[in-house]
Amino acid sequence: MDVLTPDQLASALESLGSDWSQQAGALHKRYGFDDFAQAMAFANRVADAAEAADHHPDMLVGWGRVELDWVNHSAGGITDRDVEMARRSDELAVSA
Protein backbone atom coordinates (compact mmCIF):
# COMPACT_ATOMS: atom_id res chain seq x y z
CA MET A 1 0.00 0.00 0.00
CA ASP A 2 1.36 3.40 -0.99
CA VAL A 3 1.97 6.25 1.41
CA LEU A 4 -0.22 9.27 0.66
CA THR A 5 1.40 12.19 -1.12
CA PRO A 6 1.31 15.57 0.64
CA ASP A 7 -1.62 16.66 -1.55
CA GLN A 8 -3.51 13.42 -0.90
CA LEU A 9 -2.86 13.77 2.83
CA ALA A 10 -4.12 17.37 2.85
CA SER A 11 -7.28 16.25 1.06
CA ALA A 12 -7.76 13.35 3.46
CA LEU A 13 -7.36 15.60 6.50
CA GLU A 14 -9.88 18.05 5.05
CA SER A 15 -12.38 15.24 4.47
CA LEU A 16 -11.89 13.90 8.01
CA GLY A 17 -12.56 17.25 9.66
CA SER A 18 -10.74 19.67 11.88
CA ASP A 19 -10.37 17.32 14.85
CA TRP A 20 -7.89 15.18 12.93
CA SER A 21 -4.31 16.32 12.44
CA GLN A 22 -0.98 14.95 11.35
CA GLN A 23 1.33 14.49 14.33
CA ALA A 24 4.65 12.67 14.25
CA GLY A 25 3.80 11.18 10.86
CA ALA A 26 0.43 9.73 11.89
CA LEU A 27 -3.22 10.71 11.74
CA HIS A 28 -4.01 11.88 15.28
CA LYS A 29 -7.20 12.64 17.17
CA ARG A 30 -8.14 13.08 20.83
CA TYR A 31 -11.66 11.98 21.79
CA GLY A 32 -13.31 13.19 24.99
CA PHE A 33 -15.75 11.21 27.15
CA ASP A 34 -17.64 11.77 30.39
CA ASP A 35 -15.65 9.20 32.36
CA PHE A 36 -13.12 6.40 32.23
CA ALA A 37 -15.70 3.68 31.56
CA GLN A 38 -16.94 5.44 28.41
CA ALA A 39 -13.37 5.98 27.23
CA MET A 40 -12.57 2.28 27.74
CA ALA A 41 -15.75 1.19 25.98
CA PHE A 42 -14.76 3.28 22.95
CA ALA A 43 -11.18 1.99 23.08
CA ASN A 44 -12.51 -1.57 23.07
CA ARG A 45 -14.78 -0.86 20.07
CA VAL A 46 -11.78 0.55 18.19
CA ALA A 47 -9.70 -2.47 19.21
CA ASP A 48 -12.37 -4.84 17.86
CA ALA A 49 -12.56 -2.93 14.56
CA ALA A 50 -8.75 -2.88 14.33
CA GLU A 51 -8.57 -6.63 14.86
CA ALA A 52 -11.23 -7.21 12.20
CA ALA A 53 -9.30 -5.01 9.74
CA ASP A 54 -5.90 -6.38 10.80
CA HIS A 55 -4.71 -2.76 11.13
CA HIS A 56 -3.97 -1.39 14.58
CA PRO A 57 -3.57 2.14 15.95
CA ASP A 58 -1.34 3.47 18.66
CA MET A 59 -3.78 4.28 21.45
CA LEU A 60 -3.57 6.20 24.71
CA VAL A 61 -6.45 5.83 27.17
CA GLY A 62 -6.94 8.07 30.19
CA TRP A 63 -9.77 9.30 32.36
CA GLY A 64 -12.35 10.66 29.94
CA ARG A 65 -10.11 10.57 26.89
CA VAL A 66 -8.73 8.35 24.14
CA GLU A 67 -6.01 9.44 21.73
CA LEU A 68 -5.57 7.54 18.48
CA ASP A 69 -2.69 7.57 16.01
CA TRP A 70 -3.22 5.78 12.71
CA VAL A 71 -0.14 5.08 10.58
CA ASN A 72 0.94 2.18 8.43
CA HIS A 73 4.33 1.32 9.93
CA SER A 74 5.17 -1.28 7.28
CA ALA A 75 4.45 1.21 4.46
CA GLY A 76 6.38 3.93 6.26
CA GLY A 77 3.62 6.52 6.56
CA ILE A 78 -0.06 7.37 6.30
CA THR A 79 -2.04 5.35 3.74
CA ASP A 80 -5.64 5.13 2.55
CA ARG A 81 -6.13 2.36 5.09
CA ASP A 82 -5.31 4.77 7.92
CA VAL A 83 -7.83 7.26 6.57
CA GLU A 84 -10.47 4.51 6.41
CA MET A 85 -9.76 3.49 10.00
CA ALA A 86 -9.86 7.11 11.15
CA ARG A 87 -13.35 7.39 9.63
CA ARG A 88 -14.34 4.12 11.27
CA SER A 89 -13.08 5.41 14.62
CA ASP A 90 -15.32 8.48 14.28
CA GLU A 91 -18.28 6.21 13.51
CA LEU A 92 -17.54 4.16 16.62
CA ALA A 93 -17.35 7.30 18.76
CA VAL A 94 -20.83 8.36 17.60
CA SER A 95 -22.27 4.94 18.41
CA ALA A 96 -21.26 5.32 22.07
CYANA upper distance limits for C-alpha pairs under 8 A (distance plus 0.5 A):
  1 MET  CA     75 ALA  CA      6.91
  1 MET  CA     79 THR  CA      7.34
  2 ASP  CA     75 ALA  CA      7.14
  2 ASP  CA     79 THR  CA      6.64
  3 VAL  CA     75 ALA  CA      6.89
  3 VAL  CA     76 GLY  CA      7.45
  3 VAL  CA     77 GLY  CA      5.92
  3 VAL  CA     78 ILE  CA      5.91
  3 VAL  CA     79 THR  CA      5.22
  3 VAL  CA     80 ASP  CA      8.28
  4 LEU  CA      8 GLN  CA      6.02
  4 LEU  CA      9 LEU  CA      6.15
  4 LEU  CA     77 GLY  CA      8.06
  4 LEU  CA     78 ILE  CA      6.46
  4 LEU  CA     79 THR  CA      5.80
  4 LEU  CA     80 ASP  CA      7.57
  5 THR  CA      9 LEU  CA      6.52
  6 PRO  CA     10 ALA  CA      6.63
  7 ASP  CA     11 SER  CA      6.74
  8 GLN  CA     12 ALA  CA      6.59
  9 LEU  CA     13 LEU  CA      6.59
  9 LEU  CA     78 ILE  CA      8.31
 10 ALA  CA     14 GLU  CA      6.70
 11 SER  CA     15 SER  CA      6.71
 12 ALA  CA     16 LEU  CA      6.67
 12 ALA  CA     83 VAL  CA      7.33
 13 LEU  CA     17 GLY  CA      6.80
 13 LEU  CA     18 SER  CA      8.04
 13 LEU  CA     20 TRP  CA      6.96
 13 LEU  CA     21 SER  CA      7.22
 14 GLU  CA     18 SER  CA      7.58
 16 LEU  CA     20 TRP  CA      6.97
 16 LEU  CA     83 VAL  CA      8.41
 16 LEU  CA     86 ALA  CA      8.25
 16 LEU  CA     87 ARG  CA      7.36
 19 ASP  CA     29 LYS  CA      6.62
 19 ASP  CA     30 ARG  CA      8.16
 20 TRP  CA     27 LEU  CA      7.07
 20 TRP  CA     28 HIS  CA      6.10
 20 TRP  CA     29 LYS  CA      5.49
 21 SER  CA     27 LEU  CA      6.25
 21 SER  CA     28 HIS  CA      5.77
 21 SER  CA     29 LYS  CA      7.16
 22 GLN  CA     26 ALA  CA      5.93
 22 GLN  CA     27 LEU  CA      5.31
 22 GLN  CA     28 HIS  CA      6.33
 23 GLN  CA     27 LEU  CA      6.96
 23 GLN  CA     28 HIS  CA      6.52
 25 GLY  CA     71 VAL  CA      7.77
 25 GLY  CA     77 GLY  CA      6.83
 25 GLY  CA     78 ILE  CA      7.58
 26 ALA  CA     69 ASP  CA      6.10
 26 ALA  CA     70 TRP  CA      5.94
 26 ALA  CA     71 VAL  CA      5.37
 26 ALA  CA     77 GLY  CA      7.49
 26 ALA  CA     78 ILE  CA      6.59
 27 LEU  CA     68 LEU  CA      8.31
 27 LEU  CA     69 ASP  CA      5.83
 27 LEU  CA     70 TRP  CA      5.52
 27 LEU  CA     71 VAL  CA      7.03
 27 LEU  CA     78 ILE  CA      7.63
 27 LEU  CA     82 ASP  CA      7.87
 27 LEU  CA     83 VAL  CA      8.23
 27 LEU  CA     86 ALA  CA      8.07
 28 HIS  CA     67 GLU  CA      7.68
 28 HIS  CA     68 LEU  CA      6.11
 28 HIS  CA     69 ASP  CA      5.07
 28 HIS  CA     70 TRP  CA      7.17
 29 LYS  CA     67 GLU  CA      6.19
 29 LYS  CA     68 LEU  CA      6.00
 29 LYS  CA     69 ASP  CA      7.38
 30 ARG  CA     65 ARG  CA      7.35
 30 ARG  CA     66 VAL  CA      6.30
 30 ARG  CA     67 GLU  CA      4.81
 30 ARG  CA     68 LEU  CA      7.04
 31 TYR  CA     65 ARG  CA      6.01
 31 TYR  CA     66 VAL  CA      5.72
 31 TYR  CA     67 GLU  CA      6.69
 31 TYR  CA     93 ALA  CA      8.47
 32 GLY  CA     39 ALA  CA      8.06
 32 GLY  CA     64 GLY  CA      6.15
 32 GLY  CA     65 ARG  CA      5.05
 32 GLY  CA     66 VAL  CA      7.23
 33 PHE  CA     38 GLN  CA      6.53
 33 PHE  CA     39 ALA  CA      6.25
 33 PHE  CA     64 GLY  CA      4.94
 33 PHE  CA     65 ARG  CA      6.18
 34 ASP  CA     38 GLN  CA      7.17
 34 ASP  CA     39 ALA  CA      8.36
 34 ASP  CA     64 GLY  CA      5.92
 35 ASP  CA     39 ALA  CA      6.97
 35 ASP  CA     63 TRP  CA      6.39
 35 ASP  CA     64 GLY  CA      4.85
 35 ASP  CA     65 ARG  CA      8.41
 36 PHE  CA     40 MET  CA      6.62
 36 PHE  CA     62 GLY  CA      7.22
 36 PHE  CA     63 TRP  CA      4.93
 36 PHE  CA     64 GLY  CA      5.40
 36 PHE  CA     65 ARG  CA      7.92
 37 ALA  CA     41 ALA  CA      6.62
 37 ALA  CA     64 GLY  CA      8.42
 38 GLN  CA     42 PHE  CA      6.76
 38 GLN  CA     64 GLY  CA      7.62
 38 GLN  CA     96 ALA  CA      8.17
 39 ALA  CA     43 ALA  CA      6.66
 39 ALA  CA     61 VAL  CA      7.42
 39 ALA  CA     62 GLY  CA      7.88
 39 ALA  CA     63 TRP  CA      7.59
 39 ALA  CA     64 GLY  CA      6.01
 39 ALA  CA     65 ARG  CA      6.14
 39 ALA  CA     66 VAL  CA      6.56
 40 MET  CA     44 ASN  CA      6.56
 40 MET  CA     61 VAL  CA      7.60
 41 ALA  CA     45 ARG  CA      6.82
 41 ALA  CA     96 ALA  CA      8.42
 42 PHE  CA     46 VAL  CA      6.75
 42 PHE  CA     66 VAL  CA      8.47
 42 PHE  CA     92 LEU  CA      7.48
 42 PHE  CA     93 ALA  CA      6.86
 42 PHE  CA     96 ALA  CA      7.37
 43 ALA  CA     47 ALA  CA      6.59
 43 ALA  CA     59 MET  CA      8.42
 43 ALA  CA     61 VAL  CA      7.84
 43 ALA  CA     66 VAL  CA      7.40
 44 ASN  CA     48 ASP  CA      6.65
 45 ARG  CA     49 ALA  CA      6.79
 45 ARG  CA     92 LEU  CA      7.19
 46 VAL  CA     50 ALA  CA      6.49
 46 VAL  CA     89 SER  CA      6.67
 46 VAL  CA     92 LEU  CA      7.48
 47 ALA  CA     51 GLU  CA      6.63
 47 ALA  CA     56 HIS  CA      7.95
 48 ASP  CA     52 ALA  CA      6.74
 49 ALA  CA     53 ALA  CA      6.68
 49 ALA  CA     88 ARG  CA      8.48
 50 ALA  CA     54 ASP  CA      6.23
 50 ALA  CA     55 HIS  CA      5.66
 50 ALA  CA     56 HIS  CA      5.52
 50 ALA  CA     57 PRO  CA      7.90
 50 ALA  CA     85 MET  CA      8.27
 51 GLU  CA     55 HIS  CA      7.11
 51 GLU  CA     56 HIS  CA      7.48
 55 HIS  CA     72 ASN  CA      8.48
 56 HIS  CA     70 TRP  CA      7.95
 57 PRO  CA     68 LEU  CA      6.79
 57 PRO  CA     69 ASP  CA      6.00
 57 PRO  CA     70 TRP  CA      5.39
 57 PRO  CA     71 VAL  CA      7.52
 58 ASP  CA     68 LEU  CA      6.38
 58 ASP  CA     69 ASP  CA      5.57
 58 ASP  CA     70 TRP  CA      7.16
 59 MET  CA     66 VAL  CA      7.45
 59 MET  CA     67 GLU  CA      6.14
 59 MET  CA     68 LEU  CA      5.27
 59 MET  CA     69 ASP  CA      6.95
 60 LEU  CA     66 VAL  CA      6.11
 60 LEU  CA     67 GLU  CA      5.54
 60 LEU  CA     68 LEU  CA      7.18
 61 VAL  CA     65 ARG  CA      6.50
 61 VAL  CA     66 VAL  CA      5.05
 61 VAL  CA     67 GLU  CA      7.05
 62 GLY  CA     66 VAL  CA      6.82
 70 TRP  CA     78 ILE  CA      7.82
 70 TRP  CA     82 ASP  CA      5.81
 70 TRP  CA     83 VAL  CA      8.31
 70 TRP  CA     85 MET  CA      7.94
 70 TRP  CA     86 ALA  CA      7.44
 71 VAL  CA     76 GLY  CA      8.41
 71 VAL  CA     77 GLY  CA      6.19
 71 VAL  CA     78 ILE  CA      5.36
 71 VAL  CA     79 THR  CA      7.61
 71 VAL  CA     82 ASP  CA      6.32
 72 ASN  CA     76 GLY  CA      6.61
 72 ASN  CA     77 GLY  CA      5.94
 72 ASN  CA     78 ILE  CA      6.20
 72 ASN  CA     79 THR  CA      6.90
 72 ASN  CA     81 ARG  CA      8.32
 72 ASN  CA     82 ASP  CA      7.29
 73 HIS  CA     77 GLY  CA      6.73
 75 ALA  CA     79 THR  CA      8.22
 78 ILE  CA     82 ASP  CA      6.58
 78 ILE  CA     83 VAL  CA      8.28
 79 THR  CA     83 VAL  CA      7.23
 80 ASP  CA     84 GLU  CA      6.71
 81 ARG  CA     85 MET  CA      6.71
 82 ASP  CA     86 ALA  CA      6.55
 83 VAL  CA     87 ARG  CA      6.81
 84 GLU  CA     88 ARG  CA      6.73
 85 MET  CA     89 SER  CA      6.51
 86 ALA  CA     90 ASP  CA      6.94
 87 ARG  CA     91 GLU  CA      6.89
 88 ARG  CA     92 LEU  CA      6.73
 89 SER  CA     93 ALA  CA      6.74
 90 ASP  CA     94 VAL  CA      6.93
 91 GLU  CA     95 SER  CA      6.94
 92 LEU  CA     96 ALA  CA      7.21
